[in-house]
Amino acid sequence: MTPLDASKTRPLEGGASFSLGNRLLRVVWMATWLVFARFTPPPLHRWRRLVLRAFGAKIGARARVHGSASVWLPVNLELGDNVLIGPGVRLYNQGQISIGTASVISQRAHICASTHDLHDPLFQLVCRPVVIGEHCWVAAEAFVGPGVTMGDRSVLGARGALFKDTEPDAVYSGNPAAFVKQRKLREA
């Protein structure tokens, strides 16, 4: 879903950033999640996958999304097999968010796929996709910003704020996140 042209809608003056159809779909989505998924017991991941898929999300096998997670618009979400979206995670996916197989997004992390054009006096909304590779870990209360790609098996430490791409097999932490060390996985 493409944002509306700020020169025509004037969002800073109360105009919309998205079409009426998009806004109505999100109202239906939020009501559906609240009634049918938000307060479901943690083991009902299969049910929550079904609800997300009904609204256009691409969800892999055995992906687990906690009921307290927040998804802005399911059609902009792709989760690989065995992905875990922890309690209180916020997937602010005005733009596309893709999370690879066996990645973990820990409690209260925030993934944001949009920003604004800071050079535009009308503050035009810009969608910038986020790609989190396979076997990644975004730790508790961390933030992954618009346009970021996390390389496979990379880690963002707790409360880190990531604004640049990561290398595969690397650990990052801090605000802004910086490289800390290489990640060396043991043989399974």
Secondary structure, 3 states (H helix, E strand, C coil): CCCCCHHHHCHHHCCCCCCHHHHHHHHHHHHHHHHHCCCCCCCCHHHHHHHHHHCCCEECCCCEECCCCEECCHHHEEECCCCEECCCCEEECCCCEEECCCCEECCCCEEECEEECCCCCCCCEEECCEEECCCCEECCCCEECCCCEECCCCEECCCCEECCCCCCCEEEECCCCEEEEECCCCCC
